[in-house]
Amino acid sequence: MAQLIVVDDDQSLCGMIEDFLTTQGHVVRCATSGESLDVLVGEGAVDLILLDLNLPGEDGLSIARRMREHHDLGIIMLTGAIDLVDRVVGLEIGADDYVTKPFSLNELNARIEAVLRRRRFRAEDMIPFGAFSLDLKQWKLFEPNGDEVPLFPTEIDLIAAFATRPGKLLTRDEILSLAPAHGTDPIDRSIDSRIKRLRRKLEQNGQNGDLIETARGNGYIYKGVSRI
C-alpha cells in the first residue's frame, strides 16, 4: 500500500484514477493545483504523486521541480502525446517516469509499482551486475573503471529486476510486471526486443551478452550473483 496524490484539474479523470488505484490497495487523494497539492502534502506522508503537466496557474514542471527540491517522494508525470520536450525536461528535473494520455489504468498501476519498487531499492547502495555495479540510489549502472553506462531508466528497471533475482527464471509476464515498458507492443515481443537491445548495449560496453540467458519458451535467467 502506498500514499498517492493525483494532481489534475480534470476532476472526472481524478475520480476514475482514485477509484481504480484504491482497488489496488493504495490510499489516494486528489488535488487540482499546486496550491491544493501543498495542502495535502502538509497533512502527512506521501509516497508518490501523479502530476499532470498542463495545470492552470503553476504548471506541472514548476511543481515537479519544487517537489523534488523539498520532498522525498516519487513523481510520475501525466503528459499529452505531443509533449515530448516537457517529458524530457520533467525527467531532467527529477521526475521518475511519465505516462502519456490517454493511458490504460493497468499501465498506470504498473508504472506506479515500478517507481515505488525502484525507490525501495534505493535504500540499498551498490549491487553487482556481471562486471558492472548497479547504483540503486542514483539508479545508474557503472563500468568497473567507474564510468557510467548510458542507459534509459526502463533499461535500468530491467537490470534491477535481474540483478536482485540471480539464478531465478523470470517469465515474460513477471519481467513486464517488474520492469514495465512504454508503448503498446505485445508483452512477449516487447520484452524480447528490450532484452535484445539491452544485451547489445552491454556488449558494446565490454560485458558478455550471455549474462542474461534465454530459457527458450519460458523466459530469462540472470546468471550472475547478488547480495540482496
C-alpha positions in Angstrom: 0.0 0.0 0.0 1.2 3.5 -0.8 0.1 7.0 -0.1 -0.7 8.6 -3.5 -1.8 12.0 -4.7 -3.3 12.6 -8.2 -2.8 16.2 -9.3 -5.0 17.1 -12.3 -7.7 19.7 -12.9 -9.9 17.1 -14.7 -11.9 16.0 -11.8 -13.6 13.2 -13.6 -10.2 11.7 -14.5 -9.0 12.2 -10.9 -12.1 10.3 -9.7 -11.5 7.4 -12.1 -7.9 7.1 -11.1 -8.7 7.3 -7.4 -11.4 4.6 -7.7 -9.1 2.2 -9.6 -6.0 2.7 -7.5 -8.0 2.3 -4.3 -9.0 -1.2 -5.5 -5.2 -1.9 -5.9 -4.7 -1.3 -2.2 -3.4 2.3 -2.3 -4.6 5.4 -0.3 -5.4 8.0 -2.9 -6.2 11.7 -2.6 -6.8 14.3 -5.4 -5.6 17.8 -5.9 -6.4 20.2 -8.7 -3.5 22.7 -8.4 -0.1 23.2 -6.9 -1.7 25.1 -4.0 -4.1 22.2 -3.1 -1.2 19.7 -3.5 0.8 21.7 -1.0 -2.1 21.4 1.5 -2.3 17.6 1.1 1.5 17.1 1.3 1.4 19.1 4.5 -1.2 16.8 6.0 1.0 13.7 6.1 3.5 11.4 4.4 3.2 11.0 0.6 5.0 8.2 -1.3 4.2 9.3 -4.9 2.3 11.9 -6.9 0.8 11.6 -10.3 1.3 15.0 -11.8 -0.4 16.5 -14.9 1.9 18.9 -16.6 -0.8 21.2 -18.1 -2.3 22.7 -15.0 -3.8 26.2 -14.6 -1.7 28.6 -12.6 1.6 26.9 -11.5 2.4 24.4 -14.3 3.4 20.8 -13.7 7.1 21.3 -14.4 7.4 24.0 -11.8 5.5 21.9 -9.3 7.8 18.9 -10.1 10.9 21.0 -9.6 9.6 22.3 -6.3 8.5 18.9 -5.0 11.9 17.4 -5.8 13.8 20.1 -4.0 11.8 19.9 -0.8 10.2 16.4 -0.5 11.3 12.8 -0.8 8.6 11.3 -2.9 8.1 9.7 -6.3 6.8 11.7 -9.3 5.1 10.3 -12.4 4.1 12.9 -15.0 0.9 12.7 -16.9 1.6 14.1 -20.3 -0.1 14.7 -23.7 1.1 12.6 -26.7 2.9 15.6 -28.3 4.6 16.9 -25.1 8.0 15.3 -25.8 10.0 18.4 -24.8 8.1 18.6 -21.5 8.7 14.9 -20.8 12.4 15.3 -21.3 12.6 18.4 -19.1 10.5 16.7 -16.5 12.8 13.7 -16.3 15.8 16.1 -16.2 14.5 17.9 -13.2 13.9 14.7 -11.3 10.6 13.1 -12.2 10.8 9.3 -12.0 8.7 8.4 -15.0 5.9 9.6 -17.3 2.6 8.2 -18.7 1.1 9.5 -21.9 -2.6 10.4 -22.1 -4.7 8.6 -22.9 -3.5 5.6 -20.8 -4.8 2.4 -19.5 -5.3 2.2 -15.8 -3.4 -1.1 -15.7 -0.4 0.5 -17.4 -0.6 3.4 -14.9 -0.6 1.0 -12.0 2.3 -0.9 -13.4 4.4 2.3 -13.7 3.4 3.3 -10.1 4.6 -0.1 -8.8 7.8 0.1 -10.8 8.6 3.6 -9.3 7.7 2.5 -5.8 9.9 -0.6 -6.2 12.8 1.5 -7.5 12.6 3.9 -4.6 12.6 1.0 -2.1 15.7 -0.4 -3.8 17.4 3.0 -3.3 17.5 2.3 0.5 20.4 0.0 -0.5 23.5 1.2 -2.3 25.5 -0.8 -4.9 25.0 -4.3 -6.1 26.9 -6.3 -8.8 25.5 -6.9 -12.3 28.1 -9.0 -14.0 31.3 -7.0 -14.1 29.3 -3.8 -13.6 27.9 -2.1 -10.5 24.3 -1.1 -10.2 23.8 2.0 -8.0 20.3 1.7 -6.5 20.4 5.2 -5.1 21.2 7.0 -8.3 19.6 4.3 -10.5 22.6 4.1 -12.7 25.0 1.3 -14.0 28.7 1.8 -13.8 31.6 0.0 -15.5 34.5 -1.5 -13.4 36.5 1.7 -14.1 33.7 3.9 -12.7 32.4 5.2 -16.0 28.6 5.3 -16.3 26.9 3.1 -18.8 24.4 5.3 -20.8 21.1 3.6 -20.3 17.4 4.6 -20.2 15.5 4.3 -16.9 13.4 1.4 -18.3 16.7 -0.4 -19.1 17.9 0.1 -15.5 14.5 -1.3 -14.4 15.3 -4.5 -16.4 18.7 -4.8 -14.9 17.4 -4.3 -11.4 14.8 -7.0 -12.0 17.5 -9.5 -12.9 20.3 -8.3 -10.5 18.0 -8.7 -7.5 16.9 -12.2 -8.6 20.1 -14.1 -9.6 19.5 -17.6 -10.9 15.8 -17.2 -10.9 13.7 -17.9 -14.0 11.6 -14.9 -14.8 8.8 -15.3 -17.2 7.9 -12.5 -19.6 4.9 -11.6 -17.6 7.0 -11.4 -14.4 9.6 -9.2 -16.2 6.9 -6.9 -17.5 5.5 -6.5 -14.0 8.9 -5.8 -12.6 10.0 -3.5 -15.4 7.0 -2.2 -17.4 7.6 -0.9 -20.9 6.2 2.2 -22.5 4.1 1.6 -25.6 1.6 -1.0 -26.9 3.7 -3.8 -28.2 2.5 -7.3 -27.3 4.0 -8.5 -23.9 6.4 -11.2 -25.2 7.7 -9.2 -28.2 8.2 -6.1 -26.2 10.2 -8.0 -23.5 12.3 -9.9 -26.2 13.1 -6.7 -28.1 14.0 -4.8 -24.9 16.3 -7.5 -23.7 17.9 -7.8 -27.1 18.7 -4.1 -27.1 20.0 -4.3 -23.6 22.3 -7.2 -24.4 23.6 -5.2 -27.4 24.4 -2.2 -25.2 26.1 -4.3 -22.5 28.2 -6.0 -25.2 29.2 -2.5 -26.5 30.5 -1.7 -23.0 32.5 -4.9 -22.7 30.0 -7.2 -20.9 29.2 -10.7 -22.2 25.7 -10.6 -23.5 25.1 -14.1 -22.2 24.8 -12.7 -18.7 21.1 -12.7 -19.3 20.3 -16.3 -20.5 17.3 -17.2 -22.6 15.2 -20.0 -21.2 13.6 -20.9 -24.6 9.9 -20.7 -24.4 9.9 -19.8 -20.8 11.6 -16.5 -20.1 15.1 -15.3 -19.0 17.6 -16.1 -16.2 20.3 -13.8 -14.9 23.4 -15.9 -14.3 25.3 -13.5 -12.1 25.3 -13.1 -8.3 23.7 -10.5 -6.0 23.9 -9.8 -2.3 20.2 -8.8 -2.0 
